[in-house]
Amino acid sequence: MLSTDKRWKLMGETIVNYCLDMKPGEKLLIAQYEPETWPLALGTYEAAIKVGGYPQIQLKSEYLRRAEMKYGKEEQYSWVPEMEVEGMKWADCYAALRGGYNLDIYHDIPAEVLSKNQAAQGVASSARWKYTRWTLSRVPNEAFAQQAGLDLEIITDIYFNASLLNYEEELIKWRKVQKKLNGTSEARVIGKNTDLRLSYTGRSWADPKLDINIPGGETFTAPVLETINGHIWFENPGVLGGKLMHDLYLEWKNGELVKASASTNQDYLHKILKTDEGASKIGEFAIGLNTKLTHFTNDILWDENIAGTMHVALGRAYEKVGGTNQSAIHWDIVKDLREEGEFIADGKTILKEGKINYD
């Protein structure tokens, strides 16, 4: 499964040298999700060797995860994979190269089973946050192209164009937005069936540099939980654990979730929100900045970076921006403001109908 496309090597070098900033002697755990991601796994492995690192590759697949839930007992599908957690402790750096998969493979898995498995996966995810410098990438393959409604060649070109851009040049613009937001303390998002207010006093907005996601292009903060008031409706489905929740609507009062509904997979939604005490709270509040991404793919690793959008993440907050909420889950959901809507901070428009105010 070798590829002659030299851009995979460039991507591997970008992940190792820029996203992870690997140093000689450091250890890298590469999680290769789905066989088609091998060209990038190889490129990343080679780049790590060249900087004097010690890479290891771990093969993972949503189809293996399905087998756990379809054929396993409760103690098996709710089991936290010790080897994966220990791998996080071993590694200095972690790169998850996630190929697409058929989102319908979980259609016959009961919501309760899937939510328990998702919680177990979340424990391993928490270890990644705790022990490693990490980056995630959704790597184009046929399944992902079908999910996005695009041709594989087209979506692969989008991937490279959005990932191998001139980040130093882009960062000048992106950091203008970050700097402006760091000078504010509260925000309001209005749009179709949406009016959400919150404060992030005492918190910071993250540097939008390329690190935790590739393609990248977001800046985010963590709200003060008790200040969250209002409601938000999402034009595109929320996606978690292979389940799509259409017409997703969430409402908070003084930080507590008081209403949650969806026209599809609502039972699963409610079970996820009960994963733990922090699962129903907003852990992340963010804005997308990457103008090379324009097409919704139903994949959060891409869609959260689309310029002209904002997103919230339910669950675990980033401590580096001052967040305190703890949870086994971290679920990003994107609100599209490109046709209708506005992102306002301290009374000033940051984003309106897709146009970002850089001034």
C-alpha positions as CSV (number, residue, x, y, z in Angstrom):
1,M,0.0,0.0,0.0
2,L,2.8,2.4,-0.8
3,S,2.0,5.7,-2.4
4,T,4.1,7.7,-4.9
5,D,2.4,10.9,-3.8
6,K,5.2,12.9,-2.1
7,R,2.8,15.0,-0.2
8,W,2.4,12.1,2.3
9,K,6.0,12.5,3.3
10,L,5.6,16.3,3.6
11,M,2.6,15.7,5.8
12,G,4.6,13.3,8.0
13,E,7.4,15.9,8.3
14,T,4.8,18.5,9.2
15,I,3.3,16.3,11.9
16,V,6.7,15.5,13.5
17,N,8.5,18.8,13.1
18,Y,5.7,21.3,13.4
19,C,2.7,19.8,15.2
20,L,4.6,17.8,17.7
21,D,8.0,19.6,17.6
22,M,9.8,16.3,18.3
23,K,13.3,16.3,19.7
24,P,16.1,13.7,19.4
25,G,15.5,10.9,21.9
26,E,11.8,11.4,22.2
27,K,9.3,8.5,21.8
28,L,6.3,8.7,19.4
29,L,3.2,6.5,19.4
30,I,1.5,6.6,16.0
31,A,-2.1,5.3,16.0
32,Q,-2.9,4.2,12.5
33,Y,-6.6,4.0,12.2
34,E,-7.7,1.9,9.1
35,P,-5.3,0.3,6.7
36,E,-5.6,3.1,4.0
37,T,-3.7,5.6,6.3
38,W,-0.5,3.6,5.8
39,P,1.2,6.2,3.5
40,L,0.9,8.9,6.2
41,A,1.9,6.5,9.0
42,L,5.0,5.6,7.0
43,G,5.8,9.2,6.3
44,T,5.4,10.1,10.0
45,Y,7.5,7.1,11.1
46,E,10.3,8.1,8.7
47,A,10.2,11.8,9.8
48,A,10.4,10.7,13.5
49,I,13.5,8.5,12.7
50,K,15.2,11.4,10.9
51,V,14.9,13.7,14.0
52,G,16.4,11.0,16.2
53,G,13.2,9.8,17.7
54,Y,11.8,6.3,18.6
55,P,8.5,5.8,16.9
56,Q,6.1,2.8,17.3
57,I,2.9,2.1,15.2
58,Q,-0.3,0.8,16.7
59,L,-3.1,-0.4,14.3
60,K,-6.6,0.6,15.3
61,S,-9.9,0.4,13.5
62,E,-13.6,1.2,14.1
63,Y,-14.3,-2.2,12.7
64,L,-12.4,-3.8,15.6
65,R,-14.3,-1.6,18.0
66,R,-17.5,-2.8,16.5
67,A,-16.5,-6.4,17.1
68,E,-16.0,-5.5,20.8
69,M,-19.6,-4.3,21.1
70,K,-21.3,-6.8,18.9
71,Y,-19.7,-10.0,20.3
72,G,-18.4,-8.9,23.7
73,K,-19.9,-9.0,27.1
74,E,-20.3,-5.8,29.1
75,E,-17.0,-6.2,30.9
76,Q,-15.3,-6.4,27.5
77,Y,-17.0,-3.4,25.7
78,S,-16.7,-1.2,28.8
79,W,-13.0,-2.3,29.3
80,V,-10.4,0.5,29.3
81,P,-7.6,-0.8,27.0
82,E,-4.6,-0.9,29.3
83,M,-2.0,-1.2,26.6
84,E,-3.2,2.0,25.0
85,V,-3.1,3.8,28.2
86,E,0.4,2.5,29.0
87,G,1.4,3.5,25.5
88,M,0.4,7.1,26.3
89,K,2.5,6.9,29.5
90,W,5.5,5.6,27.5
91,A,5.3,8.1,24.7
92,D,6.4,11.7,24.7
93,C,4.3,12.4,21.6
94,Y,1.2,10.9,20.1
95,A,-0.2,11.1,16.5
96,A,-3.6,9.7,15.7
97,L,-4.0,9.2,11.9
98,R,-7.7,8.5,11.6
99,G,-9.1,7.1,8.3
100,G,-12.8,7.4,7.6
101,Y,-15.2,4.5,8.1
102,N,-18.8,3.7,7.4
103,L,-20.8,5.6,10.0
104,D,-23.6,3.0,9.8
105,I,-21.5,0.2,11.2
106,Y,-23.0,0.8,14.6
107,H,-26.6,0.8,13.4
108,D,-27.4,-2.4,15.3
109,I,-25.4,-1.5,18.5
110,P,-27.7,-0.5,21.4
111,A,-27.3,3.1,22.6
112,E,-26.4,2.0,26.1
113,V,-23.6,-0.3,24.8
114,L,-22.2,2.3,22.6
115,S,-22.2,5.0,25.3
116,K,-20.4,2.7,27.8
117,N,-17.8,1.9,25.1
118,Q,-17.5,5.6,24.3
119,A,-16.8,6.3,28.0
120,A,-14.1,3.7,28.1
121,Q,-12.5,5.2,25.0
122,G,-12.6,8.5,26.8
123,V,-10.4,7.3,29.6
124,A,-7.7,6.4,27.0
125,S,-8.3,9.9,25.4
126,S,-7.8,11.5,28.8
127,A,-4.4,9.7,29.2
128,R,-3.4,11.2,25.8
129,W,-4.1,14.7,27.1
130,K,-2.3,14.0,30.4
131,Y,0.9,12.3,29.3
132,T,1.7,13.4,25.7
133,R,2.1,16.2,23.2
134,W,-0.4,15.1,20.6
135,T,-2.0,15.7,17.3
136,L,-5.0,14.2,15.5
137,S,-5.7,14.0,11.7
138,R,-8.7,12.7,9.8
139,V,-7.0,11.1,6.7
140,P,-8.9,10.9,3.5
141,N,-10.0,7.5,2.2
142,E,-12.9,6.2,0.2
143,A,-15.2,6.0,3.3
144,F,-14.4,9.5,4.3
145,A,-15.0,10.8,0.7
146,Q,-18.4,9.2,0.7
147,Q,-19.2,10.6,4.1
148,A,-18.3,14.1,2.9
149,G,-20.1,13.6,-0.5
150,L,-17.0,14.2,-2.5
151,D,-14.7,12.4,-4.8
152,L,-11.6,10.9,-3.2
153,E,-9.2,12.9,-5.3
154,I,-10.9,16.1,-4.5
155,I,-11.1,15.6,-0.8
156,T,-7.4,14.5,-0.7
157,D,-6.4,17.7,-2.5
158,I,-8.5,19.7,0.0
159,Y,-6.7,17.9,2.8
160,F,-3.2,18.8,1.5
161,N,-4.2,22.3,0.6
162,A,-5.6,23.0,4.1
163,S,-2.7,21.3,5.9
164,L,0.4,22.2,3.9
165,L,-0.4,25.9,3.6
166,N,1.9,28.7,4.7
167,Y,1.1,28.6,8.4
168,E,3.5,31.4,9.3
169,E,1.6,33.7,6.9
170,E,-1.8,32.4,8.1
171,L,-0.9,32.7,11.7
172,I,-0.5,36.5,11.3
173,K,-4.2,36.7,10.6
174,W,-5.3,34.0,13.0
175,R,-3.4,35.6,15.9
176,K,-5.1,38.9,15.3
177,V,-8.4,37.2,16.1
178,Q,-6.8,35.5,19.1
179,K,-5.3,38.7,20.4
180,K,-8.7,40.5,20.0
181,L,-10.5,37.8,21.9
182,N,-7.9,37.8,24.7
183,G,-8.9,41.4,25.3
184,T,-12.5,40.4,26.0
185,S,-14.3,38.7,28.8
186,E,-17.7,37.5,27.5
187,A,-19.3,36.4,24.3
188,R,-22.7,36.0,22.7
189,V,-23.6,33.8,19.7
190,I,-26.8,34.5,17.8
191,G,-28.2,32.8,14.8
192,K,-31.0,30.5,13.7
193,N,-32.7,29.3,16.8
194,T,-29.6,30.3,18.8
195,D,-28.9,32.8,21.5
196,L,-26.0,31.7,23.8
197,R,-24.1,33.9,26.3
198,L,-21.2,33.1,28.5
199,S,-18.1,34.6,30.2
200,Y,-14.5,33.4,30.1
201,T,-13.2,36.0,32.6
202,G,-9.8,34.8,33.9
203,R,-9.4,32.4,31.0
204,S,-7.3,32.7,27.8
205,W,-7.8,32.0,24.1
206,A,-5.4,29.4,22.7
207,D,-2.7,30.2,20.2
208,P,-4.2,29.0,16.8
209,K,-0.8,27.5,15.8
210,L,-0.9,24.1,14.1
211,D,-0.5,21.5,16.8
212,I,-3.4,19.4,18.1
213,N,-5.3,19.1,14.8
214,I,-4.2,18.9,11.2
215,P,-5.8,20.5,9.2
216,G,-5.8,23.1,11.9
217,G,-7.1,26.6,12.3
218,E,-9.0,27.4,15.5
219,T,-8.7,29.4,18.7
220,F,-10.6,28.3,21.8
221,T,-11.2,29.0,25.4
222,A,-13.0,27.5,28.3
223,P,-16.1,29.2,29.7
224,V,-16.8,29.9,33.4
225,L,-19.4,27.2,33.8
226,E,-22.0,29.1,35.9
227,T,-22.2,32.0,33.4
228,I,-23.5,29.8,30.5
229,N,-27.0,30.8,29.6
230,G,-29.2,30.4,26.5
231,H,-29.6,27.9,23.7
232,I,-28.0,26.7,20.5
233,W,-29.2,24.8,17.5
234,F,-26.9,23.1,15.0
235,E,-27.5,23.1,11.2
236,N,-25.3,20.1,10.7
237,P,-25.5,16.9,12.7
238,G,-23.5,16.3,15.8
239,V,-21.3,13.2,15.4
240,L,-20.0,11.0,18.1
241,G,-19.2,7.3,18.2
242,G,-20.4,6.9,14.6
243,K,-23.9,8.3,15.4
244,L,-25.4,11.3,13.8
245,M,-27.7,13.5,15.8
246,H,-29.6,15.8,13.5
247,D,-31.4,19.0,14.6
248,L,-29.4,19.0,17.8
249,Y,-30.6,21.5,20.3
250,L,-29.0,22.3,23.7
251,E,-30.1,24.8,26.3
252,W,-28.4,25.9,29.6
253,K,-29.4,27.9,32.6
254,N,-26.6,29.2,34.8
255,G,-24.3,26.5,33.5
256,E,-26.7,23.6,33.9
257,L,-28.1,21.8,30.9
258,V,-31.9,22.0,31.0
259,K,-32.9,20.7,27.6
260,A,-31.3,18.5,25.0
261,S,-33.0,17.1,21.9
262,A,-32.3,15.7,18.4
263,S,-34.4,14.3,15.6
264,T,-32.2,11.3,15.3
265,N,-30.4,9.1,18.0
266,Q,-31.9,11.2,20.8
267,D,-31.7,8.2,23.2
268,Y,-27.9,7.9,22.5
269,L,-27.6,11.7,23.0
270,H,-29.2,11.5,26.5
271,K,-27.0,8.6,27.5
272,I,-23.8,10.4,26.4
273,L,-24.8,13.5,28.4
274,K,-25.1,11.3,31.5
275,T,-21.6,9.8,31.0
276,D,-20.5,11.7,34.1
277,E,-21.1,15.0,35.9
278,G,-19.1,17.1,33.4
279,A,-20.4,15.6,30.2
280,S,-23.4,18.0,29.9
281,K,-21.3,21.1,30.5
282,I,-19.4,23.2,27.9
283,G,-15.7,22.6,28.2
284,E,-14.6,24.4,25.1
285,F,-15.9,27.5,23.2
286,A,-14.1,28.2,19.9
287,I,-14.0,29.8,16.5
288,G,-12.8,28.3,13.2
289,L,-10.3,30.2,11.0
290,N,-9.0,28.1,8.2
291,T,-10.3,29.5,4.9
292,K,-9.0,26.5,2.9
293,L,-11.8,24.5,4.5
294,T,-15.3,25.3,3.2
295,H,-17.1,21.9,2.9
296,F,-18.9,20.2,5.8
297,T,-17.8,16.6,6.0
298,N,-19.6,15.4,9.2
299,D,-16.2,15.0,10.8
300,I,-15.3,17.3,13.7
301,L,-11.5,17.2,13.1
302,W,-12.1,19.0,9.8
303,D,-15.3,20.9,10.4
304,E,-14.4,22.7,13.6
305,N,-11.6,24.6,11.7
306,I,-13.9,25.9,8.9
307,A,-13.6,29.7,8.7
308,G,-17.0,31.3,9.5
309,T,-18.0,28.7,12.1
310,M,-17.9,28.4,15.8
311,H,-18.2,25.4,18.0
312,V,-18.7,24.2,21.5
313,A,-17.3,21.0,23.1
314,L,-19.2,19.2,25.8
315,G,-17.1,17.6,28.5
316,R,-13.4,17.9,29.2
317,A,-11.9,21.3,29.2
318,Y,-8.3,22.3,28.3
319,E,-6.4,23.3,31.4
320,K,-3.9,25.3,29.3
321,V,-6.6,28.0,28.8
322,G,-7.8,27.8,32.4
323,G,-10.6,25.3,32.0
324,T,-11.7,23.2,35.0
325,N,-14.4,20.9,33.7
326,Q,-13.6,17.2,33.9
327,S,-15.2,14.5,31.9
328,A,-14.4,11.2,30.1
329,I,-15.8,12.8,26.9
330,H,-14.8,15.8,24.8
331,W,-17.4,16.2,22.1
332,D,-17.1,19.1,19.6
333,I,-20.2,20.3,17.8
334,V,-20.0,23.0,15.0
335,K,-22.4,25.9,14.5
336,D,-22.3,27.3,11.0
337,L,-22.6,31.1,11.0
338,R,-21.8,31.6,7.3
339,E,-25.3,32.3,6.1
340,E,-27.0,33.5,9.3
341,G,-25.5,34.4,12.6
342,E,-23.0,36.5,14.6
343,F,-20.2,36.0,17.1
344,I,-20.0,39.0,19.4
345,A,-17.4,39.5,22.2
346,D,-17.8,42.4,24.6
347,G,-20.2,44.0,22.2
348,K,-17.9,43.9,19.2
349,T,-18.5,41.7,16.2
350,I,-15.8,39.1,15.7
351,L,-17.7,37.1,13.0
352,K,-20.8,37.8,11.1
353,E,-22.4,35.7,8.3
354,G,-19.1,34.0,7.7
355,K,-16.9,37.1,7.5
356,I,-14.2,37.3,10.2
357,N,-13.2,40.8,11.5
358,Y,-9.4,40.9,11.6
359,D,-9.2,44.6,12.3
